[in-house]
């Protein structure tokens, strides 16, 4: 989690999400990695047009940042 903590103030764009996932986050006012990691999965999937595929994509990208 150390690498992600270093990046928590960085914009979510740096994790190179699909346009759909990124737009869902922006509409939900999630702008930074810190905003994103403080949300529970249930909260994220409750946002309009945010589905399991978007959630899985985010999980993969965040796990890549941990390396």
N, CA, C and O atoms as a Tripos MOL2 file, in Angstrom:
@<TRIPOS>MOLECULE
protein
  268   267    67     0     0
PROTEIN
NO_CHARGES

@<TRIPOS>ATOM
      1 N           0.8310   -1.2010    0.0000 N.3       1 UNK1
      2 CA          0.0000    0.0000    0.0000 C.3       1 UNK1
      3 C           0.8690    1.2560    0.0000 C.2       1 UNK1
      4 O           0.3530    2.3480   -0.2390 O.2       1 UNK1
      5 N           2.1730    1.1360    0.2610 N.am      2 UNK2
      6 CA          3.0510    2.2790    0.3480 C.3       2 UNK2
      7 C           3.1010    3.1080   -0.9190 C.2       2 UNK2
      8 O           3.0240    4.3360   -0.8620 O.2       2 UNK2
      9 N           3.2280    2.4580   -2.0510 N.am      3 UNK3
     10 CA          3.2920    3.1760   -3.3350 C.3       3 UNK3
     11 C           1.9870    3.9320   -3.5860 C.2       3 UNK3
     12 O           2.0090    5.0670   -4.0630 O.2       3 UNK3
     13 N           0.8710    3.3180   -3.2730 N.am      4 UNK4
     14 CA         -0.4210    3.9840   -3.4790 C.3       4 UNK4
     15 C          -0.5330    5.1920   -2.5630 C.2       4 UNK4
     16 O          -1.0540    6.2280   -2.9760 O.2       4 UNK4
     17 N          -0.0600    5.0820   -1.3410 N.am      5 UNK5
     18 CA         -0.0910    6.2350   -0.4320 C.3       5 UNK5
     19 C           0.7160    7.3980   -0.9840 C.2       5 UNK5
     20 O           0.3410    8.5600   -0.8330 O.2       5 UNK5
     21 N           1.8260    7.0710   -1.6250 N.am      6 UNK6
     22 CA          2.6420    8.1240   -2.2420 C.3       6 UNK6
     23 C           1.8770    8.8360   -3.3480 C.2       6 UNK6
     24 O           2.1160   10.0130   -3.6150 O.2       6 UNK6
     25 N           0.9640    8.1290   -3.9840 N.am      7 UNK7
     26 CA          0.2330    8.6590   -5.1300 C.3       7 UNK7
     27 C          -1.1530    9.1760   -4.7860 C.2       7 UNK7
     28 O          -1.8900    9.5900   -5.6800 O.2       7 UNK7
     29 N          -1.5230    9.1640   -3.5180 N.am      8 UNK8
     30 CA         -2.9160    9.4640   -3.1560 C.3       8 UNK8
     31 C          -3.3900   10.8510   -3.5810 C.2       8 UNK8
     32 O          -4.5920   11.0520   -3.7500 O.2       8 UNK8
     33 N          -2.5070   11.7910   -3.7540 N.am      9 UNK9
     34 CA         -2.9020   13.1330   -4.1940 C.3       9 UNK9
     35 C          -2.8350   13.3140   -5.7050 C.2       9 UNK9
     36 O          -3.1120   14.3950   -6.2240 O.2       9 UNK9
     37 N          -2.4660   12.2490   -6.4010 N.am     10 UNK10
     38 CA         -2.3790   12.3050   -7.8590 C.3      10 UNK10
     39 C          -3.7690   12.1090   -8.4760 C.2      10 UNK10
     40 O          -4.6170   11.4420   -7.8830 O.2      10 UNK10
     41 N          -4.0060   12.6790   -9.6480 N.am     11 UNK11
     42 CA         -5.3170   12.5140  -10.2940 C.3      11 UNK11
     43 C          -5.5340   11.0640  -10.7490 C.2      11 UNK11
     44 O          -4.5790   10.3550  -11.0670 O.2      11 UNK11
     45 N          -6.7990   10.6360  -10.7750 N.am     12 UNK12
     46 CA         -7.1130    9.2630  -11.1820 C.3      12 UNK12
     47 C          -6.6940    8.9870  -12.6260 C.2      12 UNK12
     48 O          -6.5400    7.8260  -13.0040 O.2      12 UNK12
     49 N          -6.5110   10.0070  -13.4240 N.am     13 UNK13
     50 CA         -6.0910    9.8080  -14.8120 C.3      13 UNK13
     51 C          -4.7660    9.0650  -14.9250 C.2      13 UNK13
     52 O          -4.5140    8.4110  -15.9370 O.2      13 UNK13
     53 N          -3.9220    9.1520  -13.9170 N.am     14 UNK14
     54 CA         -2.6090    8.5080  -14.0260 C.3      14 UNK14
     55 C          -2.6920    6.9890  -14.0280 C.2      14 UNK14
     56 O          -1.7270    6.3250  -14.4080 O.2      14 UNK14
     57 N          -3.8240    6.4250  -13.6130 N.am     15 UNK15
     58 CA         -3.9070    4.9650  -13.6270 C.3      15 UNK15
     59 C          -4.4740    4.4280  -14.9420 C.2      15 UNK15
     60 O          -4.7270    3.2300  -15.0740 O.2      15 UNK15
     61 N          -4.6690    5.3190  -15.9050 N.am     16 UNK16
     62 CA         -5.0040    4.9540  -17.2820 C.3      16 UNK16
     63 C          -6.2130    4.0320  -17.3750 C.2      16 UNK16
     64 O          -6.1150    2.9160  -17.8860 O.2      16 UNK16
     65 N          -7.3410    4.4990  -16.8840 N.am     17 UNK17
     66 CA         -8.5860    3.7530  -16.9480 C.3      17 UNK17
     67 C          -9.2620    3.9640  -18.2960 C.2      17 UNK17
     68 O          -8.9320    4.8890  -19.0390 O.2      17 UNK17
     69 N         -10.2110    3.0890  -18.5910 N.am     18 UNK18
     70 CA        -11.0140    3.2790  -19.7980 C.3      18 UNK18
     71 C         -11.7940    4.5840  -19.6570 C.2      18 UNK18
     72 O         -11.9910    5.0850  -18.5500 O.2      18 UNK18
     73 N         -12.2220    5.1110  -20.7640 N.am     19 UNK19
     74 CA        -12.9800    6.3580  -20.7630 C.3      19 UNK19
     75 C         -14.2470    6.2170  -19.9250 C.2      19 UNK19
     76 O         -14.5880    7.1190  -19.1610 O.2      19 UNK19
     77 N         -14.9360    5.1030  -20.0620 N.am     20 UNK20
     78 CA        -16.1770    4.8960  -19.3140 C.3      20 UNK20
     79 C         -15.9330    4.9360  -17.8060 C.2      20 UNK20
     80 O         -16.6330    5.6420  -17.0790 O.2      20 UNK20
     81 N         -14.9440    4.1820  -17.3400 N.am     21 UNK21
     82 CA        -14.6470    4.1490  -15.8990 C.3      21 UNK21
     83 C         -14.2210    5.5230  -15.4040 C.2      21 UNK21
     84 O         -14.6600    5.9710  -14.3450 O.2      21 UNK21
     85 N         -13.3730    6.1840  -16.1640 N.am     22 UNK22
     86 CA        -12.8850    7.5040  -15.7690 C.3      22 UNK22
     87 C         -14.0280    8.5130  -15.7040 C.2      22 UNK22
     88 O         -14.0990    9.3070  -14.7660 O.2      22 UNK22
     89 N         -14.9080    8.4920  -16.6790 N.am     23 UNK23
     90 CA        -16.0420    9.4080  -16.6740 C.3      23 UNK23
     91 C         -16.9720    9.1480  -15.4920 C.2      23 UNK23
     92 O         -17.4940   10.0920  -14.8990 O.2      23 UNK23
     93 N         -17.1840    7.8870  -15.1450 N.am     24 UNK24
     94 CA        -18.0130    7.5490  -13.9780 C.3      24 UNK24
     95 C         -17.4040    8.1320  -12.7030 C.2      24 UNK24
     96 O         -18.1120    8.6820  -11.8600 O.2      24 UNK24
     97 N         -16.0890    8.0050  -12.5780 N.am     25 UNK25
     98 CA        -15.4180    8.5440  -11.3940 C.3      25 UNK25
     99 C         -15.5470   10.0660  -11.3520 C.2      25 UNK25
    100 O         -15.8330   10.6390  -10.3000 O.2      25 UNK25
    101 N         -15.3400   10.7040  -12.4700 N.am     26 UNK26
    102 CA        -15.4250   12.1620  -12.5140 C.3      26 UNK26
    103 C         -16.8250   12.6530  -12.1620 C.2      26 UNK26
    104 O         -16.9780   13.6220  -11.4180 O.2      26 UNK26
    105 N         -17.8560   11.9770  -12.7030 N.am     27 UNK27
    106 CA        -19.2360   12.3610  -12.3830 C.3      27 UNK27
    107 C         -19.5340   12.1750  -10.9020 C.2      27 UNK27
    108 O         -20.3830   12.8660  -10.3380 O.2      27 UNK27
    109 N         -18.8330   11.2440  -10.2810 N.am     28 UNK28
    110 CA        -19.0270   10.9670   -8.8520 C.3      28 UNK28
    111 C         -18.0960   11.8040   -7.9870 C.2      28 UNK28
    112 O         -17.9930   11.5840   -6.7800 O.2      28 UNK28
    113 N         -17.4270   12.7560   -8.6020 N.am     29 UNK29
    114 CA        -16.5090   13.6830   -7.9270 C.3      29 UNK29
    115 C         -15.3190   12.9760   -7.2730 C.2      29 UNK29
    116 O         -14.8290   13.4010   -6.2270 O.2      29 UNK29
    117 N         -14.8680   11.9050   -7.8990 N.am     30 UNK30
    118 CA        -13.6650   11.2030   -7.4680 C.3      30 UNK30
    119 C         -12.5560   11.6790   -8.3920 C.2      30 UNK30
    120 O         -12.4990   11.2960   -9.5610 O.2      30 UNK30
    121 N         -11.6910   12.5040   -7.8630 N.am     31 UNK31
    122 CA        -10.6700   13.1570   -8.6850 C.3      31 UNK31
    123 C          -9.2530   12.6090   -8.4560 C.2      31 UNK31
    124 O          -8.4200   12.6400   -9.3620 O.2      31 UNK31
    125 N          -8.9860   12.1140   -7.2560 N.am     32 UNK32
    126 CA         -7.6300   11.6690   -6.9220 C.3      32 UNK32
    127 C          -7.6210   10.1870   -6.5410 C.2      32 UNK32
    128 O          -8.6650    9.5910   -6.2770 O.2      32 UNK32
    129 N          -6.4290    9.6160   -6.5180 N.am     33 UNK33
    130 CA         -6.2720    8.2300   -6.0820 C.3      33 UNK33
    131 C          -6.7680    8.1030   -4.6410 C.2      33 UNK33
    132 O          -7.3910    7.1020   -4.2860 O.2      33 UNK33
    133 N          -6.5000    9.0960   -3.8250 N.am     34 UNK34
    134 CA         -6.9670    9.0860   -2.4330 C.3      34 UNK34
    135 C          -8.4820    9.0540   -2.3380 C.2      34 UNK34
    136 O          -9.0390    8.3260   -1.5170 O.2      34 UNK34
    137 N          -9.1580    9.8450   -3.1800 N.am     35 UNK35
    138 CA        -10.6250    9.8130   -3.2260 C.3      35 UNK35
    139 C         -11.1150    8.4170   -3.5710 C.2      35 UNK35
    140 O         -12.0990    7.9350   -3.0100 O.2      35 UNK35
    141 N         -10.4240    7.7780   -4.4890 N.am     36 UNK36
    142 CA        -10.8300    6.4600   -4.9720 C.3      36 UNK36
    143 C         -10.6310    5.3780   -3.9250 C.2      36 UNK36
    144 O         -11.5330    4.5740   -3.6900 O.2      36 UNK36
    145 N          -9.4640    5.3460   -3.2950 N.am     37 UNK37
    146 CA         -9.1760    4.2350   -2.3820 C.3      37 UNK37
    147 C          -9.9510    4.3250   -1.0700 C.2      37 UNK37
    148 O         -10.0210    3.3430   -0.3320 O.2      37 UNK37
    149 N         -10.5250    5.4680   -0.7700 N.am     38 UNK38
    150 CA        -11.3100    5.5700    0.4630 C.3      38 UNK38
    151 C         -12.7580    5.1130    0.2580 C.2      38 UNK38
    152 O         -13.5210    5.0430    1.2210 O.2      38 UNK38
    153 N         -13.1430    4.8030   -0.9800 N.am     39 UNK39
    154 CA        -14.5060    4.3460   -1.2740 C.3      39 UNK39
    155 C         -14.5950    2.8280   -1.1590 C.2      39 UNK39
    156 O         -13.6540    2.1160   -1.5070 O.2      39 UNK39
    157 N         -15.7140    2.3460   -0.6760 N.am     40 UNK40
    158 CA        -15.9700    0.9090   -0.6370 C.3      40 UNK40
    159 C         -16.4780    0.4690   -2.0030 C.2      40 UNK40
    160 O         -17.0270    1.2660   -2.7640 O.2      40 UNK40
    161 N         -16.2860   -0.8130   -2.3010 N.am     41 UNK41
    162 CA        -16.7370   -1.3510   -3.5830 C.3      41 UNK41
    163 C         -18.2350   -1.1180   -3.7890 C.2      41 UNK41
    164 O         -18.6670   -0.7600   -4.8850 O.2      41 UNK41
    165 N         -19.0190   -1.3210   -2.7340 N.am     42 UNK42
    166 CA        -20.4690   -1.1550   -2.8300 C.3      42 UNK42
    167 C         -20.8390    0.2780   -3.2080 C.2      42 UNK42
    168 O         -21.7910    0.5120   -3.9520 O.2      42 UNK42
    169 N         -20.0760    1.2190   -2.6870 N.am     43 UNK43
    170 CA        -20.3340    2.6250   -3.0110 C.3      43 UNK43
    171 C         -20.0180    2.8980   -4.4820 C.2      43 UNK43
    172 O         -20.7910    3.5490   -5.1860 O.2      43 UNK43
    173 N         -18.8810    2.3940   -4.9290 N.am     44 UNK44
    174 CA        -18.4950    2.6230   -6.3200 C.3      44 UNK44
    175 C         -19.5110    2.0340   -7.2900 C.2      44 UNK44
    176 O         -19.8970    2.6850   -8.2600 O.2      44 UNK44
    177 N         -19.9410    0.8090   -7.0310 N.am     45 UNK45
    178 CA        -20.8750    0.1690   -7.9580 C.3      45 UNK45
    179 C         -22.2820    0.7550   -7.8740 C.2      45 UNK45
    180 O         -23.1300    0.4450   -8.7110 O.2      45 UNK45
    181 N         -22.5330    1.5850   -6.8910 N.am     46 UNK46
    182 CA        -23.8410    2.2320   -6.8090 C.3      46 UNK46
    183 C         -23.9280    3.4700   -7.7040 C.2      46 UNK46
    184 O         -25.0180    3.9920   -7.9380 O.2      46 UNK46
    185 N         -22.7840    3.9390   -8.2020 N.am     47 UNK47
    186 CA        -22.7780    5.1050   -9.0690 C.3      47 UNK47
    187 C         -23.3440    4.7480  -10.4360 C.2      47 UNK47
    188 O         -23.1930    3.6210  -10.9090 O.2      47 UNK47
    189 N         -23.9920    5.7130  -11.0580 N.am     48 UNK48
    190 CA        -24.6040    5.5010  -12.3600 C.3      48 UNK48
    191 C         -23.5600    5.0570  -13.3920 C.2      48 UNK48
    192 O         -22.4860    5.6480  -13.4990 O.2      48 UNK48
    193 N         -23.8950    4.0120  -14.1410 N.am     49 UNK49
    194 CA        -23.0530    3.4420  -15.2040 C.3      49 UNK49
    195 C         -21.7500    2.8180  -14.7160 C.2      49 UNK49
    196 O         -20.8940    2.4620  -15.5260 O.2      49 UNK49
    197 N         -21.5920    2.6830  -13.4150 N.am     50 UNK50
    198 CA        -20.3810    2.0710  -12.8830 C.3      50 UNK50
    199 C         -20.7080    0.6130  -12.5840 C.2      50 UNK50
    200 O         -21.4910    0.3150  -11.6810 O.2      50 UNK50
    201 N         -20.1070   -0.2870  -13.3440 N.am     51 UNK51
    202 CA        -20.4460   -1.6970  -13.2140 C.3      51 UNK51
    203 C         -19.2610   -2.5170  -12.7120 C.2      51 UNK51
    204 O         -18.1920   -1.9810  -12.4210 O.2      51 UNK51
    205 N         -19.4730   -3.8230  -12.6180 N.am     52 UNK52
    206 CA        -18.4320   -4.7190  -12.1190 C.3      52 UNK52
    207 C         -17.1900   -4.6770  -13.0120 C.2      52 UNK52
    208 O         -16.0650   -4.7840  -12.5230 O.2      52 UNK52
    209 N         -17.3950   -4.5240  -14.3080 N.am     53 UNK53
    210 CA        -16.2610   -4.4480  -15.2260 C.3      53 UNK53
    211 C         -15.3710   -3.2460  -14.8990 C.2      53 UNK53
    212 O         -14.1450   -3.3600  -14.9020 O.2      53 UNK53
    213 N         -15.9820   -2.1100  -14.6200 N.am     54 UNK54
    214 CA        -15.2200   -0.9130  -14.2450 C.3      54 UNK54
    215 C         -14.4990   -1.1410  -12.9230 C.2      54 UNK54
    216 O         -13.3410   -0.7540  -12.7650 O.2      54 UNK54
    217 N         -15.1860   -1.7700  -11.9770 N.am     55 UNK55
    218 CA        -14.5780   -2.0580  -10.6760 C.3      55 UNK55
    219 C         -13.3810   -2.9920  -10.8430 C.2      55 UNK55
    220 O         -12.3280   -2.7670  -10.2460 O.2      55 UNK55
    221 N         -13.5380   -4.0330  -11.6470 N.am     56 UNK56
    222 CA        -12.4340   -4.9700  -11.8810 C.3      56 UNK56
    223 C         -11.2510   -4.2710  -12.5360 C.2      56 UNK56
    224 O         -10.0980   -4.5450  -12.2030 O.2      56 UNK56
    225 N         -11.5350   -3.3740  -13.4600 N.am     57 UNK57
    226 CA        -10.4750   -2.6170  -14.1270 C.3      57 UNK57
    227 C          -9.6910   -1.7780  -13.1110 C.2      57 UNK57
    228 O          -8.4610   -1.7380  -13.1450 O.2      57 UNK57
    229 N         -10.4020   -1.1250  -12.2280 N.am     58 UNK58
    230 CA         -9.7540   -0.3070  -11.2030 C.3      58 UNK58
    231 C          -8.9060   -1.1680  -10.2820 C.2      58 UNK58
    232 O          -7.7890   -0.7860   -9.9330 O.2      58 UNK58
    233 N          -9.4170   -2.3180   -9.8880 N.am     59 UNK59
    234 CA         -8.6510   -3.2170   -9.0190 C.3      59 UNK59
    235 C          -7.3400   -3.6300   -9.6780 C.2      59 UNK59
    236 O          -6.2940   -3.6580   -9.0300 O.2      59 UNK59
    237 N          -7.4020   -3.9500  -10.9600 N.am     60 UNK60
    238 CA         -6.1890   -4.3590  -11.6950 C.3      60 UNK60
    239 C          -5.1940   -3.2040  -11.7210 C.2      60 UNK60
    240 O          -4.0140   -3.3920  -11.4270 O.2      60 UNK60
    241 N          -5.6600   -2.0280  -12.0680 N.am     61 UNK61
    242 CA         -4.7690   -0.8600  -12.1640 C.3      61 UNK61
    243 C          -4.1290   -0.5180  -10.8160 C.2      61 UNK61
    244 O          -2.9400   -0.2060  -10.7480 O.2      61 UNK61
    245 N          -4.9230   -0.5790   -9.7490 N.am     62 UNK62
    246 CA         -4.3750   -0.2720   -8.4240 C.3      62 UNK62
    247 C          -3.3770   -1.3510   -7.9940 C.2      62 UNK62
    248 O          -2.3680   -1.0380   -7.3620 O.2      62 UNK62
    249 N          -3.6430   -2.5930   -8.3260 N.am     63 UNK63
    250 CA         -2.6930   -3.6450   -7.9630 C.3      63 UNK63
    251 C          -1.3790   -3.4670   -8.7310 C.2      63 UNK63
    252 O          -0.3090   -3.7790   -8.2070 O.2      63 UNK63
    253 N          -1.4540   -2.9710   -9.9550 N.am     64 UNK64
    254 CA         -0.2330   -2.6900  -10.7230 C.3      64 UNK64
    255 C           0.5720   -1.5680  -10.0790 C.2      64 UNK64
    256 O           1.8020   -1.5820  -10.1340 O.2      64 UNK64
    257 N          -0.1020   -0.6030   -9.4720 N.am     65 UNK65
    258 CA          0.6020    0.4980   -8.8070 C.3      65 UNK65
    259 C           1.3370    0.0280   -7.5580 C.2      65 UNK65
    260 O           2.3390    0.6260   -7.1650 O.2      65 UNK65
    261 N           0.8580   -1.0120   -6.9470 N.am     66 UNK66
    262 CA          1.4700   -1.5170   -5.7110 C.3      66 UNK66
    263 C           2.8270   -2.1600   -5.9660 C.2      66 UNK66
    264 O           3.6100   -2.3350   -5.0320 O.2      66 UNK66
    265 N           3.1110   -2.5080   -7.1890 N.am     67 UNK67
    266 CA          4.3630   -3.2090   -7.5160 C.3      67 UNK67
    267 C           5.5380   -2.2800   -7.5490 C.2      67 UNK67
    268 O           6.6600   -2.7140   -7.8090 O.2      67 UNK67
@<TRIPOS>BOND
     1     1     2 1
     2     2     3 1
     3     3     4 2
     4     3     5 am
     5     5     6 1
     6     6     7 1
     7     7     8 2
     8     7     9 am
     9     9    10 1
    10    10    11 1
    11    11    12 2
    12    11    13 am
    13    13    14 1
    14    14    15 1
    15    15    16 2
    16    15    17 am
    17    17    18 1
    18    18    19 1
    19    19    20 2
    20    19    21 am
    21    21    22 1
    22    22    23 1
    23    23    24 2
    24    23    25 am
    25    25    26 1
    26    26    27 1
    27    27    28 2
    28    27    29 am
    29    29    30 1
    30    30    31 1
    31    31    32 2
    32    31    33 am
    33    33    34 1
    34    34    35 1
    35    35    36 2
    36    35    37 am
    37    37    38 1
    38    38    39 1
    39    39    40 2
    40    39    41 am
    41    41    42 1
    42    42    43 1
    43    43    44 2
    44    43    45 am
    45    45    46 1
    46    46    47 1
    47    47    48 2
    48    47    49 am
    49    49    50 1
    50    50    51 1
    51    51    52 2
    52    51    53 am
    53    53    54 1
    54    54    55 1
    55    55    56 2
    56    55    57 am
    57    57    58 1
    58    58    59 1
    59    59    60 2
    60    59    61 am
    61    61    62 1
    62    62    63 1
    63    63    64 2
    64    63    65 am
    65    65    66 1
    66    66    67 1
    67    67    68 2
    68    67    69 am
    69    69    70 1
    70    70    71 1
    71    71    72 2
    72    71    73 am
    73    73    74 1
    74    74    75 1
    75    75    76 2
    76    75    77 am
    77    77    78 1
    78    78    79 1
    79    79    80 2
    80    79    81 am
    81    81    82 1
    82    82    83 1
    83    83    84 2
    84    83    85 am
    85    85    86 1
    86    86    87 1
    87    87    88 2
    88    87    89 am
    89    89    90 1
    90    90    91 1
    91    91    92 2
    92    91    93 am
    93    93    94 1
    94    94    95 1
    95    95    96 2
    96    95    97 am
    97    97    98 1
    98    98    99 1
    99    99   100 2
   100    99   101 am
   101   101   102 1
   102   102   103 1
   103   103   104 2
   104   103   105 am
   105   105   106 1
   106   106   107 1
   107   107   108 2
   108   107   109 am
   109   109   110 1
   110   110   111 1
   111   111   112 2
   112   111   113 am
   113   113   114 1
   114   114   115 1
   115   115   116 2
   116   115   117 am
   117   117   118 1
   118   118   119 1
   119   119   120 2
   120   119   121 am
   121   121   122 1
   122   122   123 1
   123   123   124 2
   124   123   125 am
   125   125   126 1
   126   126   127 1
   127   127   128 2
   128   127   129 am
   129   129   130 1
   130   130   131 1
   131   131   132 2
   132   131   133 am
   133   133   134 1
   134   134   135 1
   135   135   136 2
   136   135   137 am
   137   137   138 1
   138   138   139 1
   139   139   140 2
   140   139   141 am
   141   141   142 1
   142   142   143 1
   143   143   144 2
   144   143   145 am
   145   145   146 1
   146   146   147 1
   147   147   148 2
   148   147   149 am
   149   149   150 1
   150   150   151 1
   151   151   152 2
   152   151   153 am
   153   153   154 1
   154   154   155 1
   155   155   156 2
   156   155   157 am
   157   157   158 1
   158   158   159 1
   159   159   160 2
   160   159   161 am
   161   161   162 1
   162   162   163 1
   163   163   164 2
   164   163   165 am
   165   165   166 1
   166   166   167 1
   167   167   168 2
   168   167   169 am
   169   169   170 1
   170   170   171 1
   171   171   172 2
   172   171   173 am
   173   173   174 1
   174   174   175 1
   175   175   176 2
   176   175   177 am
   177   177   178 1
   178   178   179 1
   179   179   180 2
   180   179   181 am
   181   181   182 1
   182   182   183 1
   183   183   184 2
   184   183   185 am
   185   185   186 1
   186   186   187 1
   187   187   188 2
   188   187   189 am
   189   189   190 1
   190   190   191 1
   191   191   192 2
   192   191   193 am
   193   193   194 1
   194   194   195 1
   195   195   196 2
   196   195   197 am
   197   197   198 1
   198   198   199 1
   199   199   200 2
   200   199   201 am
   201   201   202 1
   202   202   203 1
   203   203   204 2
   204   203   205 am
   205   205   206 1
   206   206   207 1
   207   207   208 2
   208   207   209 am
   209   209   210 1
   210   210   211 1
   211   211   212 2
   212   211   213 am
   213   213   214 1
   214   214   215 1
   215   215   216 2
   216   215   217 am
   217   217   218 1
   218   218   219 1
   219   219   220 2
   220   219   221 am
   221   221   222 1
   222   222   223 1
   223   223   224 2
   224   223   225 am
   225   225   226 1
   226   226   227 1
   227   227   228 2
   228   227   229 am
   229   229   230 1
   230   230   231 1
   231   231   232 2
   232   231   233 am
   233   233   234 1
   234   234   235 1
   235   235   236 2
   236   235   237 am
   237   237   238 1
   238   238   239 1
   239   239   240 2
   240   239   241 am
   241   241   242 1
   242   242   243 1
   243   243   244 2
   244   243   245 am
   245   245   246 1
   246   246   247 1
   247   247   248 2
   248   247   249 am
   249   249   250 1
   250   250   251 1
   251   251   252 2
   252   251   253 am
   253   253   254 1
   254   254   255 1
   255   255   256 2
   256   255   257 am
   257   257   258 1
   258   258   259 1
   259   259   260 2
   260   259   261 am
   261   261   262 1
   262   262   263 1
   263   263   264 2
   264   263   265 am
   265   265   266 1
   266   266   267 1
   267   267   268 2
@<TRIPOS>SUBSTRUCTURE
     1 UNK1         2 RESIDUE 1 A UNK
     2 UNK2         6 RESIDUE 1 A UNK
     3 UNK3        10 RESIDUE 1 A UNK
     4 UNK4        14 RESIDUE 1 A UNK
     5 UNK5        18 RESIDUE 1 A UNK
     6 UNK6        22 RESIDUE 1 A UNK
     7 UNK7        26 RESIDUE 1 A UNK
     8 UNK8        30 RESIDUE 1 A UNK
     9 UNK9        34 RESIDUE 1 A UNK
    10 UNK10       38 RESIDUE 1 A UNK
    11 UNK11       42 RESIDUE 1 A UNK
    12 UNK12       46 RESIDUE 1 A UNK
    13 UNK13       50 RESIDUE 1 A UNK
    14 UNK14       54 RESIDUE 1 A UNK
    15 UNK15       58 RESIDUE 1 A UNK
    16 UNK16       62 RESIDUE 1 A UNK
    17 UNK17       66 RESIDUE 1 A UNK
    18 UNK18       70 RESIDUE 1 A UNK
    19 UNK19       74 RESIDUE 1 A UNK
    20 UNK20       78 RESIDUE 1 A UNK
    21 UNK21       82 RESIDUE 1 A UNK
    22 UNK22       86 RESIDUE 1 A UNK
    23 UNK23       90 RESIDUE 1 A UNK
    24 UNK24       94 RESIDUE 1 A UNK
    25 UNK25       98 RESIDUE 1 A UNK
    26 UNK26      102 RESIDUE 1 A UNK
    27 UNK27      106 RESIDUE 1 A UNK
    28 UNK28      110 RESIDUE 1 A UNK
    29 UNK29      114 RESIDUE 1 A UNK
    30 UNK30      118 RESIDUE 1 A UNK
    31 UNK31      122 RESIDUE 1 A UNK
    32 UNK32      126 RESIDUE 1 A UNK
    33 UNK33      130 RESIDUE 1 A UNK
    34 UNK34      134 RESIDUE 1 A UNK
    35 UNK35      138 RESIDUE 1 A UNK
    36 UNK36      142 RESIDUE 1 A UNK
    37 UNK37      146 RESIDUE 1 A UNK
    38 UNK38      150 RESIDUE 1 A UNK
    39 UNK39      154 RESIDUE 1 A UNK
    40 UNK40      158 RESIDUE 1 A UNK
    41 UNK41      162 RESIDUE 1 A UNK
    42 UNK42      166 RESIDUE 1 A UNK
    43 UNK43      170 RESIDUE 1 A UNK
    44 UNK44      174 RESIDUE 1 A UNK
    45 UNK45      178 RESIDUE 1 A UNK
    46 UNK46      182 RESIDUE 1 A UNK
    47 UNK47      186 RESIDUE 1 A UNK
    48 UNK48      190 RESIDUE 1 A UNK
    49 UNK49      194 RESIDUE 1 A UNK
    50 UNK50      198 RESIDUE 1 A UNK
    51 UNK51      202 RESIDUE 1 A UNK
    52 UNK52      206 RESIDUE 1 A UNK
    53 UNK53      210 RESIDUE 1 A UNK
    54 UNK54      214 RESIDUE 1 A UNK
    55 UNK55      218 RESIDUE 1 A UNK
    56 UNK56      222 RESIDUE 1 A UNK
    57 UNK57      226 RESIDUE 1 A UNK
    58 UNK58      230 RESIDUE 1 A UNK
    59 UNK59      234 RESIDUE 1 A UNK
    60 UNK60      238 RESIDUE 1 A UNK
    61 UNK61      242 RESIDUE 1 A UNK
    62 UNK62      246 RESIDUE 1 A UNK
    63 UNK63      250 RESIDUE 1 A UNK
    64 UNK64      254 RESIDUE 1 A UNK
    65 UNK65      258 RESIDUE 1 A UNK
    66 UNK66      262 RESIDUE 1 A UNK
    67 UNK67      266 RESIDUE 1 A UNK
